[in-house]
Amino acid sequence: SPQQRLYRGHRRPVENEVGSVVVMRGFTSVSFDRDSSLGFVTQANQGRSTRRTLLIFEECLTGRTVARHSARKREAEVLFPLETFFEVVAGPEDAGKDEEAVAEATAQLRKELPDAEVGIVYLREVRRPDDTSKVSDL
């Protein structure tokens, strides 16, 4: 069965080509709730960059649900451990739904930041590569 997608709003651009590998060095919280992740992205007064990113996790190996213990129960949080690696993958067939939601969020953000842009990056968790020289930090 396909895994449920996870989301994380990132208040800066993530420039990554399909096939490239990124690492999240710290404990990283993601959510089953796309709207709450986009809400984070569209807080105009937070973060200096007008270019933001919605990260969408297609496949996860080590993420653990922490919603029961979370301060923000609605967000259905999942936590990744330190040093988690992800490969950038192509968007799925139903990517249009994500694109629509991101277009709405971008329009919202542009009311306060006229040159705002919100990108989408799809990721799947991978094991730590033997050669980490080409890995970029997320």
The first five atom37 places (N, CA, C, CB, O) and aatype in JSON, in Angstrom:
{
  "aatype": [15, 14, 5, 5, 1, 10, 18, 1, 7, 8, 1, 1, 14, 19, 6, 2, 6, 19, 7, 15, 19, 19, 19, 12, 1, 7, 13, 16, 15, 19, 15, 13, 3, 1, 3, 15, 15, 10, 7, 13, 19, 16, 5, 0, 2, 5, 7, 1, 15, 16, 1, 1, 16, 10, 10, 9, 13, 6, 6, 4, 10, 16, 7, 1, 16, 19, 0, 1, 8, 15, 0, 1, 11, 1, 6, 0, 6, 19, 10, 13, 14, 10, 6, 16, 13, 13, 6, 19, 19, 0, 7, 14, 6, 3, 0, 7, 11, 3, 6, 6, 0, 19, 0, 6, 0, 16, 0, 5, 10, 1, 11, 6, 10, 14, 3, 0, 6, 19, 7, 9, 19, 18, 10, 1, 6, 19, 1, 1, 14, 3, 3, 16, 15, 11, 19, 15, 3, 10],
  "atom_mask": [
    [1, 1, 1, 1, 1],
    [1, 1, 1, 1, 1],
    [1, 1, 1, 1, 1],
    [1, 1, 1, 1, 1],
    [1, 1, 1, 1, 1],
    [1, 1, 1, 1, 1],
    [1, 1, 1, 1, 1],
    [1, 1, 1, 1, 1],
    [1, 1, 1, 0, 1],
    [1, 1, 1, 1, 1],
    [1, 1, 1, 1, 1],
    [1, 1, 1, 1, 1],
    [1, 1, 1, 1, 1],
    [1, 1, 1, 1, 1],
    [1, 1, 1, 1, 1],
    [1, 1, 1, 1, 1],
    [1, 1, 1, 1, 1],
    [1, 1, 1, 1, 1],
    [1, 1, 1, 0, 1],
    [1, 1, 1, 1, 1],
    [1, 1, 1, 1, 1],
    [1, 1, 1, 1, 1],
    [1, 1, 1, 1, 1],
    [1, 1, 1, 1, 1],
    [1, 1, 1, 1, 1],
    [1, 1, 1, 0, 1],
    [1, 1, 1, 1, 1],
    [1, 1, 1, 1, 1],
    [1, 1, 1, 1, 1],
    [1, 1, 1, 1, 1],
    [1, 1, 1, 1, 1],
    [1, 1, 1, 1, 1],
    [1, 1, 1, 1, 1],
    [1, 1, 1, 1, 1],
    [1, 1, 1, 1, 1],
    [1, 1, 1, 1, 1],
    [1, 1, 1, 1, 1],
    [1, 1, 1, 1, 1],
    [1, 1, 1, 0, 1],
    [1, 1, 1, 1, 1],
    [1, 1, 1, 1, 1],
    [1, 1, 1, 1, 1],
    [1, 1, 1, 1, 1],
    [1, 1, 1, 1, 1],
    [1, 1, 1, 1, 1],
    [1, 1, 1, 1, 1],
    [1, 1, 1, 0, 1],
    [1, 1, 1, 1, 1],
    [1, 1, 1, 1, 1],
    [1, 1, 1, 1, 1],
    [1, 1, 1, 1, 1],
    [1, 1, 1, 1, 1],
    [1, 1, 1, 1, 1],
    [1, 1, 1, 1, 1],
    [1, 1, 1, 1, 1],
    [1, 1, 1, 1, 1],
    [1, 1, 1, 1, 1],
    [1, 1, 1, 1, 1],
    [1, 1, 1, 1, 1],
    [1, 1, 1, 1, 1],
    [1, 1, 1, 1, 1],
    [1, 1, 1, 1, 1],
    [1, 1, 1, 0, 1],
    [1, 1, 1, 1, 1],
    [1, 1, 1, 1, 1],
    [1, 1, 1, 1, 1],
    [1, 1, 1, 1, 1],
    [1, 1, 1, 1, 1],
    [1, 1, 1, 1, 1],
    [1, 1, 1, 1, 1],
    [1, 1, 1, 1, 1],
    [1, 1, 1, 1, 1],
    [1, 1, 1, 1, 1],
    [1, 1, 1, 1, 1],
    [1, 1, 1, 1, 1],
    [1, 1, 1, 1, 1],
    [1, 1, 1, 1, 1],
    [1, 1, 1, 1, 1],
    [1, 1, 1, 1, 1],
    [1, 1, 1, 1, 1],
    [1, 1, 1, 1, 1],
    [1, 1, 1, 1, 1],
    [1, 1, 1, 1, 1],
    [1, 1, 1, 1, 1],
    [1, 1, 1, 1, 1],
    [1, 1, 1, 1, 1],
    [1, 1, 1, 1, 1],
    [1, 1, 1, 1, 1],
    [1, 1, 1, 1, 1],
    [1, 1, 1, 1, 1],
    [1, 1, 1, 0, 1],
    [1, 1, 1, 1, 1],
    [1, 1, 1, 1, 1],
    [1, 1, 1, 1, 1],
    [1, 1, 1, 1, 1],
    [1, 1, 1, 0, 1],
    [1, 1, 1, 1, 1],
    [1, 1, 1, 1, 1],
    [1, 1, 1, 1, 1],
    [1, 1, 1, 1, 1],
    [1, 1, 1, 1, 1],
    [1, 1, 1, 1, 1],
    [1, 1, 1, 1, 1],
    [1, 1, 1, 1, 1],
    [1, 1, 1, 1, 1],
    [1, 1, 1, 1, 1],
    [1, 1, 1, 1, 1],
    [1, 1, 1, 1, 1],
    [1, 1, 1, 1, 1],
    [1, 1, 1, 1, 1],
    [1, 1, 1, 1, 1],
    [1, 1, 1, 1, 1],
    [1, 1, 1, 1, 1],
    [1, 1, 1, 1, 1],
    [1, 1, 1, 1, 1],
    [1, 1, 1, 1, 1],
    [1, 1, 1, 1, 1],
    [1, 1, 1, 1, 1],
    [1, 1, 1, 0, 1],
    [1, 1, 1, 1, 1],
    [1, 1, 1, 1, 1],
    [1, 1, 1, 1, 1],
    [1, 1, 1, 1, 1],
    [1, 1, 1, 1, 1],
    [1, 1, 1, 1, 1],
    [1, 1, 1, 1, 1],
    [1, 1, 1, 1, 1],
    [1, 1, 1, 1, 1],
    [1, 1, 1, 1, 1],
    [1, 1, 1, 1, 1],
    [1, 1, 1, 1, 1],
    [1, 1, 1, 1, 1],
    [1, 1, 1, 1, 1],
    [1, 1, 1, 1, 1],
    [1, 1, 1, 1, 1],
    [1, 1, 1, 1, 1],
    [1, 1, 1, 1, 1],
    [1, 1, 1, 1, 1]
  ],
  "atom_positions": [
    [[0.85, -1.19, 0.0], [0.0, 0.0, 0.0], [0.88, 1.24, 0.0], [-0.96, 0.01, 1.22], [1.92, 1.25, 0.65]],
    [[0.48, 2.27, -0.72], [1.31, 3.47, -0.76], [1.36, 4.14, 0.61], [0.79, 4.46, -1.81], [0.37, 4.19, 1.34]],
    [[2.53, 4.64, 0.95], [2.72, 5.29, 2.23], [2.04, 6.65, 2.22], [4.21, 5.42, 2.57], [2.01, 7.32, 1.19]],
    [[1.51, 7.03, 3.36], [0.91, 8.37, 3.43], [2.01, 9.43, 3.34], [0.08, 8.53, 4.75], [3.07, 9.29, 3.95]],
    [[1.74, 10.47, 2.58], [2.74, 11.52, 2.42], [2.91, 12.33, 3.69], [2.36, 12.44, 1.28], [1.99, 12.48, 4.5]],
    [[4.12, 12.85, 3.84], [4.44, 13.75, 4.94], [4.9, 15.07, 4.35], [5.53, 13.14, 5.88], [5.38, 15.12, 3.21]],
    [[4.75, 16.14, 5.13], [5.02, 17.49, 4.63], [5.85, 18.28, 5.63], [3.72, 18.23, 4.33], [5.78, 18.07, 6.84]],
    [[6.65, 19.2, 5.08], [7.37, 20.14, 5.93], [7.48, 21.46, 5.18], [8.79, 19.6, 6.33], [7.89, 21.49, 4.02]],
    [[7.12, 22.53, 5.84], [7.29, 23.86, 5.26], [8.69, 24.34, 5.55], [0.0, 0.0, 0.0], [9.18, 24.22, 6.67]],
    [[9.34, 24.89, 4.54], [10.72, 25.35, 4.66], [10.75, 26.81, 4.24], [11.71, 24.49, 3.78], [10.28, 27.14, 3.15]],
    [[11.27, 27.69, 5.08], [11.21, 29.13, 4.79], [12.41, 29.61, 3.99], [11.11, 29.91, 6.07], [12.85, 30.75, 4.15]],
    [[12.92, 28.77, 3.15], [13.96, 29.18, 2.21], [13.9, 28.24, 1.01], [15.39, 29.18, 2.88], [13.29, 27.17, 1.08]],
    [[14.54, 28.63, -0.08], [14.47, 27.77, -1.27], [15.29, 26.51, -1.09], [14.94, 28.53, -2.5], [16.3, 26.51, -0.38]],
    [[14.86, 25.46, -1.71], [15.63, 24.21, -1.74], [15.87, 23.93, -3.22], [14.87, 23.01, -1.0], [14.95, 23.52, -3.94]],
    [[17.09, 24.14, -3.65], [17.42, 23.94, -5.06], [17.95, 22.52, -5.2], [18.48, 24.99, -5.57], [19.09, 22.24, -4.83]],
    [[17.15, 21.64, -5.71], [17.66, 20.28, -5.85], [17.1, 19.59, -7.08], [17.35, 19.48, -4.62], [15.9, 19.61, -7.34]],
    [[18.02, 18.96, -7.81], [17.63, 18.21, -8.99], [17.25, 16.81, -8.57], [18.78, 18.18, -10.04], [17.72, 16.29, -7.56]],
    [[16.37, 16.2, -9.36], [16.01, 14.8, -9.14], [17.29, 13.97, -9.12], [15.02, 14.29, -10.23], [18.14, 14.11, -10.0]],
    [[17.41, 13.12, -8.12], [18.59, 12.26, -7.99], [19.61, 12.78, -7.0], [0.0, 0.0, 0.0], [20.45, 12.02, -6.52]],
    [[19.54, 14.07, -6.67], [20.5, 14.59, -5.7], [20.07, 14.16, -4.29], [20.59, 16.14, -5.79], [18.91, 13.85, -4.04]],
    [[21.04, 14.14, -3.38], [20.78, 13.69, -2.01], [21.0, 14.84, -1.05], [21.7, 12.5, -1.63], [21.96, 15.61, -1.16]],
    [[20.07, 14.96, -0.08], [20.15, 16.0, 0.95], [20.11, 15.32, 2.31], [18.99, 17.05, 0.8], [19.63, 14.2, 2.46]],
    [[20.62, 16.04, 3.31], [20.6, 15.51, 4.67], [19.96, 16.52, 5.61], [22.04, 15.16, 5.14], [20.19, 17.72, 5.5]],
    [[19.17, 16.02, 6.53], [18.66, 16.84, 7.63], [19.5, 16.45, 8.84], [17.09, 16.63, 7.89], [19.4, 15.34, 9.35]],
    [[20.33, 17.39, 9.29], [21.32, 17.09, 10.35], [20.67, 16.93, 11.72], [22.37, 18.18, 10.41], [21.07, 16.07, 12.51]],
    [[19.67, 17.77, 12.0], [19.06, 17.73, 13.33], [17.81, 16.88, 13.36], [0.0, 0.0, 0.0], [17.37, 16.39, 12.33]],
    [[17.23, 16.71, 14.55], [15.92, 16.08, 14.64], [14.96, 16.96, 13.85], [15.46, 15.9, 16.15], [14.96, 18.18, 14.04]],
    [[14.17, 16.38, 13.0], [13.32, 17.17, 12.12], [11.89, 16.72, 12.21], [13.81, 17.08, 10.67], [11.59, 15.53, 12.11]],
    [[11.0, 17.68, 12.41], [9.59, 17.41, 12.55], [8.88, 17.64, 11.22], [8.97, 18.29, 13.65], [9.1, 18.66, 10.57]],
    [[8.04, 16.69, 10.83], [7.23, 16.82, 9.62], [5.79, 16.48, 10.0], [7.76, 15.88, 8.46], [5.53, 16.06, 11.13]],
    [[4.87, 16.67, 9.08], [3.46, 16.52, 9.41], [2.7, 15.75, 8.34], [2.82, 17.88, 9.62], [3.08, 15.76, 7.17]],
    [[1.63, 15.08, 8.75], [0.7, 14.47, 7.78], [-0.2, 15.54, 7.16], [-0.16, 13.37, 8.46], [-0.9, 15.28, 6.18]],
    [[-0.17, 16.74, 7.73], [-1.11, 17.79, 7.37], [-0.47, 18.81, 6.43], [-1.63, 18.49, 8.63], [0.31, 19.66, 6.87]],
    [[-0.79, 18.73, 5.14], [-0.2, 19.65, 4.17], [-0.54, 21.1, 4.49], [-0.68, 19.3, 2.76], [0.3, 21.99, 4.37]],
    [[-1.79, 21.34, 4.9], [-2.21, 22.73, 5.15], [-1.44, 23.38, 6.28], [-3.69, 22.77, 5.46], [-1.09, 24.56, 6.2]],
    [[-1.16, 22.63, 7.35], [-0.4, 23.25, 8.45], [1.04, 23.52, 8.01], [-0.42, 22.34, 9.71], [1.64, 24.5, 8.44]],
    [[1.58, 22.65, 7.16], [2.94, 22.89, 6.65], [2.97, 24.11, 5.74], [3.46, 21.65, 5.88], [3.92, 24.9, 5.79]],
    [[1.94, 24.27, 4.91], [1.87, 25.46, 4.06], [1.62, 26.71, 4.9], [0.76, 25.3, 3.01], [2.09, 27.79, 4.55]],
    [[0.88, 26.56, 5.99], [0.66, 27.69, 6.9], [1.98, 28.22, 7.44], [0.0, 0.0, 0.0], [2.17, 29.43, 7.57]],
    [[2.89, 27.3, 7.73], [4.22, 27.67, 8.22], [4.98, 28.44, 7.14], [5.01, 26.41, 8.64], [5.63, 29.45, 7.42]],
    [[4.9, 27.95, 5.9], [5.59, 28.58, 4.77], [5.09, 30.0, 4.53], [5.41, 27.73, 3.5], [5.87, 30.88, 4.18]],
    [[3.78, 30.22, 4.71], [3.18, 31.49, 4.31], [3.16, 32.54, 5.41], [1.79, 31.26, 3.84], [2.52, 33.58, 5.25]],
    [[3.84, 32.3, 6.51], [3.95, 33.36, 7.53], [4.97, 34.38, 7.03], [4.37, 32.76, 8.94], [6.18, 34.19, 7.14]],
    [[4.44, 35.47, 6.49], [5.29, 36.45, 5.81], [6.33, 37.08, 6.73], [4.44, 37.53, 5.2], [7.42, 37.42, 6.29]],
    [[5.98, 37.24, 7.99], [6.89, 37.93, 8.91], [7.97, 37.01, 9.45], [6.1, 38.53, 10.08], [8.83, 37.44, 10.22]],
    [[7.93, 35.75, 9.06], [8.93, 34.79, 9.55], [9.89, 34.45, 8.42], [8.24, 33.5, 10.09], [9.48, 34.19, 7.29]],
    [[11.17, 34.45, 8.74], [12.17, 34.08, 7.74], [12.47, 35.25, 6.81], [0.0, 0.0, 0.0], [11.6, 36.08, 6.56]],
    [[13.68, 35.32, 6.32], [14.09, 36.45, 5.51], [13.87, 36.23, 4.02], [15.54, 36.75, 5.75], [13.78, 37.19, 3.25]],
    [[13.78, 34.97, 3.61], [13.7, 34.69, 2.18], [12.27, 34.82, 1.66], [14.24, 33.29, 1.88], [11.32, 34.43, 2.34]],
    [[12.13, 35.38, 0.46], [10.81, 35.41, -0.18], [10.59, 34.1, -0.94], [10.7, 36.63, -1.15], [9.5, 33.84, -1.44]],
    [[11.64, 33.28, -1.02], [11.52, 31.99, -1.72], [11.45, 30.88, -0.68], [12.73, 31.76, -2.69], [12.36, 30.7, 0.13]],
    [[10.38, 30.16, -0.72], [10.11, 29.13, 0.28], [9.86, 27.8, -0.42], [8.88, 29.53, 1.17], [9.75, 27.74, -1.65]],
    [[9.77, 26.73, 0.36], [9.61, 25.4, -0.24], [8.69, 24.53, 0.61], [10.97, 24.71, -0.4], [8.76, 24.53, 1.83]],
    [[7.81, 23.81, -0.08], [7.05, 22.75, 0.58], [7.78, 21.44, 0.27], [5.54, 22.71, 0.1], [7.85, 21.03, -0.89]],
    [[8.3, 20.8, 1.3], [8.95, 19.5, 1.15], [7.87, 18.43, 1.31], [10.12, 19.3, 2.19], [7.09, 18.46, 2.25]],
    [[7.85, 17.48, 0.39], [6.86, 16.4, 0.45], [7.62, 15.08, 0.46], [5.86, 16.46, -0.76], [8.36, 14.76, -0.46]],
    [[7.41, 14.33, 1.53], [8.13, 13.07, 1.73], [7.27, 11.92, 1.25], [8.51, 12.88, 3.22], [6.21, 11.63, 1.81]],
    [[7.74, 11.26, 0.2], [7.01, 10.17, -0.43], [7.28, 8.83, 0.26], [7.37, 10.07, -1.91], [6.38, 8.0, 0.39]],
    [[8.51, 8.63, 0.71], [8.87, 7.36, 1.35], [9.75, 7.65, 2.54], [9.59, 6.41, 0.35], [10.71, 8.42, 2.46]],
    [[9.43, 7.01, 3.66], [10.18, 7.23, 4.89], [10.52, 5.89, 5.51], [9.37, 8.11, 5.89], [9.74, 4.94, 5.45]],
    [[11.71, 5.83, 6.11], [12.16, 4.61, 6.77], [12.19, 4.78, 8.28], [13.54, 4.2, 6.25], [11.79, 3.88, 9.02]],
    [[12.67, 5.94, 8.74], [12.97, 6.1, 10.17], [12.06, 7.07, 10.9], [14.37, 6.55, 10.32], [12.17, 7.21, 12.12]],
    [[11.15, 7.74, 10.19], [10.26, 8.69, 10.86], [9.36, 7.99, 11.87], [0.0, 0.0, 0.0], [8.87, 6.89, 11.61]],
    [[9.14, 8.62, 13.01], [8.27, 8.06, 14.06], [7.19, 9.06, 14.42], [9.09, 7.68, 15.32], [7.46, 10.24, 14.61]],
    [[5.97, 8.58, 14.52], [4.86, 9.46, 14.9], [5.02, 9.88, 16.34], [3.51, 8.75, 14.68], [5.24, 9.05, 17.22]],
    [[4.91, 11.18, 16.59], [5.0, 11.7, 17.95], [3.76, 12.51, 18.3], [6.26, 12.55, 18.12], [3.76, 13.26, 19.28]],
    [[2.71, 12.38, 17.5], [1.51, 13.19, 17.71], [0.97, 13.09, 19.13], [0.42, 12.78, 16.73], [0.53, 14.08, 19.71]],
    [[1.02, 11.89, 19.69], [0.49, 11.71, 21.05], [1.23, 12.57, 22.07], [0.58, 10.23, 21.47], [0.66, 12.99, 23.07]],
    [[2.5, 12.82, 21.8], [3.34, 13.55, 22.76], [3.55, 15.0, 22.34], [4.69, 12.85, 22.9], [4.26, 15.74, 23.02]],
    [[2.94, 15.4, 21.25], [3.22, 16.71, 20.68], [2.4, 17.81, 21.33], [2.95, 16.69, 19.19], [1.28, 17.6, 21.8]],
    [[2.99, 18.99, 21.35], [2.27, 20.17, 21.85], [1.18, 20.59, 20.86], [3.25, 21.34, 22.11], [0.18, 21.18, 21.24]],
    [[1.4, 20.27, 19.58], [0.45, 20.65, 18.54], [-0.21, 19.39, 17.99], [1.16, 21.45, 17.4], [0.16, 18.92, 16.92]],
    [[-1.16, 18.86, 18.71], [-1.77, 17.58, 18.36], [-2.36, 17.56, 16.95], [-2.84, 17.25, 19.36], [-2.27, 16.55, 16.26]],
    [[-2.98, 18.68, 16.53], [-3.63, 18.71, 15.22], [-2.65, 18.45, 14.09], [-4.3, 20.05, 15.0], [-3.04, 17.95, 13.03]],
    [[-1.39, 18.77, 14.31], [-0.44, 18.69, 13.2], [0.04, 17.28, 12.9], [0.74, 19.54, 13.5], [0.74, 17.07, 11.91]],
    [[-0.33, 16.3, 13.74], [0.04, 14.91, 13.49], [1.52, 14.83, 13.11], [-0.83, 14.3, 12.36], [1.87, 14.48, 11.99]],
    [[2.36, 15.15, 14.07], [3.79, 15.24, 13.82], [4.47, 13.89, 13.68], [4.44, 16.01, 14.94], [4.09, 12.91, 14.32]],
    [[5.47, 13.86, 12.82], [6.38, 12.72, 12.69], [7.78, 13.29, 12.84], [6.18, 11.96, 11.3], [8.08, 14.35, 12.29]],
    [[8.63, 12.59, 13.58], [9.98, 13.08, 13.86], [11.01, 12.19, 13.17], [10.24, 13.13, 15.38], [10.95, 10.96, 13.28]],
    [[11.96, 12.81, 12.47], [13.09, 12.07, 11.9], [14.28, 12.24, 12.82], [13.43, 12.56, 10.46], [14.47, 13.3, 13.41]],
    [[15.09, 11.2, 12.96], [16.29, 11.29, 13.81], [17.38, 12.16, 13.18], [16.84, 9.9, 14.09], [17.24, 12.63, 12.04]],
    [[18.46, 12.36, 13.93], [19.62, 13.1, 13.44], [20.16, 12.44, 12.17], [20.72, 13.18, 14.53], [20.09, 11.23, 12.01]],
    [[20.72, 13.27, 11.28], [21.42, 12.75, 10.1], [20.54, 11.83, 9.26], [22.68, 12.01, 10.52], [20.9, 10.68, 9.01]],
    [[19.4, 12.33, 8.82], [18.53, 11.55, 7.94], [18.74, 12.02, 6.5], [17.03, 11.69, 8.36], [18.72, 13.21, 6.22]],
    [[18.93, 11.06, 5.6], [19.25, 11.36, 4.2], [18.03, 11.13, 3.31], [20.43, 10.49, 3.72], [17.25, 10.21, 3.52]],
    [[17.89, 12.0, 2.3], [16.77, 11.9, 1.37], [17.27, 12.13, -0.04], [15.66, 12.92, 1.73], [18.19, 12.92, -0.27]],
    [[16.66, 11.42, -0.97], [16.92, 11.64, -2.39], [15.76, 12.44, -2.96], [17.11, 10.29, -3.15], [14.6, 12.18, -2.65]],
    [[16.09, 13.41, -3.81], [15.05, 14.18, -4.5], [14.48, 13.3, -5.61], [15.63, 15.54, -5.09], [15.22, 12.74, -6.42]],
    [[13.15, 13.19, -5.63], [12.49, 12.34, -6.62], [11.51, 13.19, -7.45], [11.74, 11.16, -5.93], [11.15, 14.3, -7.05]],
    [[11.1, 12.65, -8.59], [10.12, 13.34, -9.44], [8.77, 13.33, -8.73], [10.02, 12.67, -10.84], [8.48, 12.44, -7.94]],
    [[7.96, 14.32, -9.03], [6.61, 14.38, -8.45], [5.76, 13.2, -8.91], [0.0, 0.0, 0.0], [5.97, 12.68, -10.01]],
    [[4.81, 12.79, -8.08], [3.94, 11.66, -8.42], [2.89, 12.08, -9.46], [3.25, 11.11, -7.16], [2.79, 13.25, -9.82]],
    [[2.13, 11.1, -9.93], [1.1, 11.38, -10.94], [0.05, 12.37, -10.45], [0.41, 10.09, -11.35], [-0.48, 13.15, -11.23]],
    [[-0.23, 12.34, -9.14], [-1.26, 13.23, -8.6], [-0.67, 14.52, -8.01], [-2.06, 12.51, -7.53], [-1.25, 15.12, -7.1]],
    [[0.48, 14.93, -8.53], [1.15, 16.13, -8.01], [0.3, 17.39, -8.2], [2.48, 16.31, -8.71], [0.53, 18.39, -7.52]],
    [[-0.66, 17.35, -9.09], [-1.5, 18.52, -9.36], [-2.18, 19.06, -8.12], [0.0, 0.0, 0.0], [-2.35, 20.27, -7.97]],
    [[-2.59, 18.16, -7.21], [-3.25, 18.59, -5.97], [-2.3, 19.42, -5.12], [-3.75, 17.36, -5.16], [-2.69, 20.44, -4.55]],
    [[-1.06, 18.99, -5.05], [-0.06, 19.74, -4.28], [0.21, 21.08, -4.96], [1.26, 18.93, -4.15], [0.33, 22.11, -4.29]],
    [[0.3, 21.05, -6.29], [0.58, 22.29, -7.03], [-0.53, 23.33, -6.83], [0.75, 21.99, -8.52], [-0.26, 24.52, -6.68]],
    [[-1.78, 22.86, -6.81], [-2.9, 23.78, -6.57], [-2.81, 24.41, -5.18], [-4.25, 23.04, -6.71], [-2.97, 25.62, -5.03]],
    [[-2.54, 23.58, -4.18], [-2.45, 24.07, -2.81], [-1.3, 25.07, -2.67], [-2.25, 22.9, -1.83], [-1.43, 26.08, -1.97]],
    [[-0.18, 24.79, -3.33], [0.98, 25.68, -3.27], [0.7, 26.98, -4.01], [2.22, 24.99, -3.87], [1.13, 28.05, -3.58]],
    [[-0.02, 26.91, -5.12], [-0.38, 28.13, -5.86], [-1.25, 29.04, -4.99], [-1.13, 27.78, -7.18], [-1.06, 30.26, -4.97]],
    [[-2.21, 28.44, -4.26], [-3.05, 29.24, -3.35], [-2.21, 29.87, -2.24], [-4.17, 28.35, -2.73], [-2.37, 31.04, -1.92]],
    [[-1.31, 29.08, -1.67], [-0.45, 29.57, -0.59], [0.45, 30.7, -1.1], [0.41, 28.43, -0.02], [0.69, 31.68, -0.38]],
    [[0.95, 30.56, -2.32], [1.81, 31.59, -2.91], [1.03, 32.89, -3.09], [2.39, 31.11, -4.27], [1.54, 33.97, -2.78]],
    [[-0.19, 32.78, -3.59], [-1.03, 33.97, -3.78], [-1.26, 34.67, -2.44], [-2.39, 33.58, -4.42], [-1.23, 35.9, -2.36]],
    [[-1.49, 33.88, -1.4], [-1.69, 34.42, -0.05], [-0.44, 35.18, 0.42], [-2.04, 33.28, 0.95], [-0.52, 36.3, 0.9]],
    [[0.7, 34.53, 0.26], [1.97, 35.11, 0.7], [2.3, 36.39, -0.07], [3.11, 34.09, 0.55], [2.89, 37.32, 0.48]],
    [[1.93, 36.44, -1.36], [2.24, 37.61, -2.2], [1.48, 38.85, -1.77], [1.94, 37.31, -3.65], [1.84, 39.96, -2.16]],
    [[0.43, 38.69, -0.99], [-0.28, 39.87, -0.48], [0.65, 40.7, 0.4], [-1.55, 39.45, 0.31], [0.54, 41.92, 0.46]],
    [[1.57, 40.01, 1.08], [2.51, 40.72, 1.95], [3.93, 40.75, 1.39], [2.53, 40.08, 3.31], [4.69, 41.67, 1.67]],
    [[4.28, 39.73, 0.61], [5.6, 39.67, -0.02], [5.38, 39.5, -1.52], [6.48, 38.49, 0.58], [5.31, 38.37, -2.0]],
    [[5.28, 40.6, -2.26], [4.88, 40.54, -3.67], [5.73, 39.62, -4.55], [4.91, 41.89, -4.24], [5.22, 39.06, -5.52]],
    [[7.02, 39.47, -4.22], [7.84, 38.61, -5.08], [8.03, 37.2, -4.5], [9.22, 39.26, -5.3], [8.97, 36.5, -4.86]],
    [[7.14, 36.81, -3.61], [7.25, 35.49, -2.98], [7.08, 34.36, -4.0], [6.2, 35.35, -1.87], [6.3, 34.47, -4.95]],
    [[7.82, 33.3, -3.77], [7.68, 32.09, -4.58], [7.73, 30.9, -3.63], [8.81, 31.99, -5.67], [8.52, 30.88, -2.69]],
    [[6.87, 29.92, -3.88], [6.9, 28.69, -3.09], [7.09, 27.53, -4.04], [5.58, 28.52, -2.24], [6.28, 27.32, -4.94]],
    [[8.16, 26.79, -3.85], [8.45, 25.63, -4.69], [8.02, 24.35, -3.98], [0.0, 0.0, 0.0], [7.66, 24.36, -2.81]],
    [[8.06, 23.26, -4.73], [7.76, 21.94, -4.17], [8.94, 21.02, -4.47], [6.42, 21.35, -4.76], [9.43, 20.99, -5.59]],
    [[9.39, 20.29, -3.45], [10.43, 19.29, -3.65], [9.93, 17.98, -3.05], [11.8, 19.73, -3.01], [9.55, 17.93, -1.88]],
    [[9.94, 16.93, -3.86], [9.54, 15.59, -3.39], [10.78, 14.82, -2.98], [8.74, 14.83, -4.49], [11.8, 14.85, -3.67]],
    [[10.68, 14.12, -1.86], [11.83, 13.4, -1.3], [11.46, 11.97, -0.93], [12.37, 14.14, -0.07], [10.31, 11.68, -0.62]],
    [[12.45, 11.1, -0.96], [12.28, 9.77, -0.37], [13.5, 9.49, 0.49], [12.09, 8.66, -1.47], [14.63, 9.8, 0.11]],
    [[13.27, 8.91, 1.65], [14.39, 8.63, 2.55], [15.27, 7.53, 1.98], [13.89, 8.25, 3.95], [14.77, 6.54, 1.44]],
    [[16.57, 7.72, 2.11], [17.54, 6.72, 1.66], [18.55, 6.48, 2.77], [18.26, 7.18, 0.34], [18.68, 7.28, 3.7]],
    [[19.27, 5.37, 2.67], [20.35, 5.1, 3.63], [21.48, 6.09, 3.38], [20.86, 3.63, 3.5], [21.61, 6.65, 2.29]],
    [[22.3, 6.29, 4.4], [23.45, 7.2, 4.26], [24.35, 6.72, 3.12], [24.26, 7.28, 5.61], [24.78, 5.57, 3.12]],
    [[24.63, 7.61, 2.14], [25.5, 7.17, 1.04], [26.94, 6.95, 1.51], [25.48, 8.21, -0.1], [27.39, 7.58, 2.47]],
    [[27.65, 6.05, 0.82], [29.06, 5.82, 1.17], [29.87, 7.1, 0.95], [29.65, 4.66, 0.32], [30.74, 7.43, 1.75]],
    [[29.57, 7.8, -0.13], [30.25, 9.06, -0.44], [29.3, 10.21, -0.15], [30.73, 9.09, -1.94], [28.31, 10.4, -0.86]],
    [[29.59, 10.97, 0.89], [28.7, 12.06, 1.26], [29.21, 13.41, 0.75], [28.52, 12.12, 2.78], [28.69, 14.46, 1.14]],
    [[30.23, 13.39, -0.12], [30.81, 14.66, -0.57], [29.83, 15.49, -1.4], [32.07, 14.39, -1.4], [29.93, 16.72, -1.43]],
    [[28.89, 14.84, -2.06], [27.94, 15.59, -2.91], [26.61, 15.85, -2.21], [27.68, 14.83, -4.19], [25.69, 16.4, -2.81]],
    [[26.5, 15.46, -0.95], [25.26, 15.63, -0.2], [25.16, 17.09, 0.27], [25.2, 14.65, 1.01], [26.14, 17.65, 0.78]],
    [[23.99, 17.7, 0.1], [23.84, 19.07, 0.61], [22.91, 19.07, 1.83], [23.29, 20.01, -0.5], [22.02, 18.24, 1.96]],
    [[23.15, 20.05, 2.72], [22.33, 20.17, 3.93], [20.98, 20.76, 3.58], [23.04, 21.03, 4.99], [20.87, 21.63, 2.72]],
    [[19.97, 20.28, 4.24], [18.63, 20.8, 4.03], [18.34, 21.88, 5.06], [17.58, 19.67, 4.11], [17.25, 22.46, 5.06]]
  ]
}
